[in-house]
Amino acid sequence: MATPQGKIRFVPLLRLRCPYCGFTPLQANGSWFYFGQGCKTCDYVYEREPGYFTGASWMVNYAVSAVFGCSMGALLLFKLPDLDALWVASIVSVFLIAFGMWFIPYSMAIWLGFDHLIHPLTPADRYRERAPGQGLR
């Protein structure tokens, strides 16, 4: 059922599913901004420690949002050259806020996949063997 350690499938991550089994939703009880503790199907741990997903918002979400915003601003300036720069900045800002909020779970999923690809879990890190609230050693 689970793929070998160090192997992550990224298509399930983009569908916000467990990267190992591809079945269990990453999000906790349908929440948009919070992930569950781990996969109940394959015992895959999502969050290694408190604040684990902070890097997702700083490194993934902001980088992707910056590229999206710069591209959108350049496209607006190219397609509508008479549009004032203040209007371009205002339009891009509104869309960036919406895009950033929408992209949060995807940035967390990408962060999860790359981190577990680089630093795979050991058998001692299984989800069901941890006490609630206990971080990984």
C-alpha positions in Angstrom: 0.0 0.0 0.0 2.7 2.5 1.0 5.5 3.4 -1.3 9.1 2.8 -0.1 10.7 5.3 2.3 12.1 8.4 0.5 9.6 8.0 -2.5 6.9 10.6 -2.6 4.2 10.8 -5.3 3.4 14.5 -6.0 0.1 14.1 -7.9 -1.7 13.1 -4.7 -0.1 16.1 -2.9 -1.6 18.4 -5.5 -5.0 16.7 -4.9 -4.3 17.3 -1.1 -4.1 13.6 -0.4 -1.6 11.5 1.5 1.7 11.4 -0.5 2.2 7.6 0.3 -1.2 6.0 -0.1 -2.9 8.8 -2.2 -6.2 8.1 -0.4 -6.5 10.0 2.9 -7.2 13.7 2.7 -4.4 15.9 4.2 -6.8 18.4 5.6 -8.4 17.9 9.0 -12.2 17.5 8.9 -12.6 19.5 5.7 -10.7 22.6 7.1 -8.9 24.6 4.4 -6.0 25.8 6.6 -5.3 22.8 8.9 -3.9 19.4 8.2 -4.5 16.3 10.3 -1.8 14.6 12.4 -1.3 11.8 10.0 -2.7 9.2 7.7 -4.9 6.6 9.3 -4.5 4.3 6.3 -0.7 4.0 6.0 0.4 5.5 9.3 2.3 8.4 7.5 3.0 11.3 9.9 2.2 14.8 8.4 3.5 17.2 11.0 6.9 16.3 12.6 6.9 19.0 15.2 4.9 22.1 16.3 5.4 24.9 13.7 6.4 22.4 11.0 4.4 24.1 8.3 5.7 27.6 9.0 8.4 27.0 6.3 5.6 26.3 3.8 4.1 29.8 4.2 7.5 31.5 4.1 9.3 29.6 1.4 6.7 28.1 -0.9 3.6 30.3 -0.6 5.4 33.6 -0.7 7.7 32.5 -3.6 4.9 31.3 -5.7 2.8 34.3 -4.9 5.6 36.7 -5.8 6.0 35.0 -9.2 2.3 35.0 -9.7 2.0 38.7 -8.7 5.0 39.9 -10.9 3.7 37.9 -13.8 0.2 39.4 -13.4 1.6 42.9 -13.1 3.8 42.5 -16.2 0.9 41.1 -18.1 -1.4 44.0 -17.1 1.3 46.5 -18.1 1.9 44.8 -21.4 -1.8 44.4 -22.3 -3.0 47.8 -21.0 0.0 50.2 -21.3 -2.2 53.2 -20.6 -3.2 51.9 -17.2 -1.8 53.8 -14.3 0.8 51.9 -12.2 -1.2 52.6 -9.0 -4.2 50.8 -10.6 -1.9 47.9 -11.6 -0.6 47.6 -8.1 -4.1 47.7 -6.6 -5.5 45.1 -8.9 -2.5 42.8 -8.4 -2.7 43.3 -4.6 -6.3 42.2 -4.4 -5.7 39.1 -6.5 -2.6 38.2 -4.6 -4.5 38.2 -1.3 -7.1 35.9 -2.7 -4.4 33.7 -4.4 -2.3 33.5 -1.3 -5.2 32.3 0.8 -6.2 29.8 -1.8 -2.7 28.5 -2.2 -1.9 27.9 1.5 -2.9 24.1 1.6 -1.0 23.5 -1.6 2.1 25.1 -0.3 1.8 23.0 2.9 1.4 19.9 0.8 4.5 20.7 -1.4 6.5 21.5 1.7 5.4 18.1 3.2 6.4 16.2 0.1 9.8 17.7 -0.3 10.7 17.5 3.4 9.7 13.8 3.6 11.6 13.1 0.3 14.8 14.6 1.8 14.3 13.3 5.3 12.1 10.1 5.2 10.4 8.8 8.3 11.7 5.9 10.2 9.6 3.0 11.5 9.6 4.6 15.0 7.9 7.7 13.5 4.7 5.9 12.6 1.5 7.9 13.3 -0.3 5.3 15.5 2.7 4.7 17.8 2.9 8.4 19.0 0.9 9.8 21.9 -1.4 12.7 21.0 0.6 15.9 20.9 3.9 14.2 21.0 6.5 15.4 18.5 8.9 13.2 16.7 12.3 12.4 18.3 
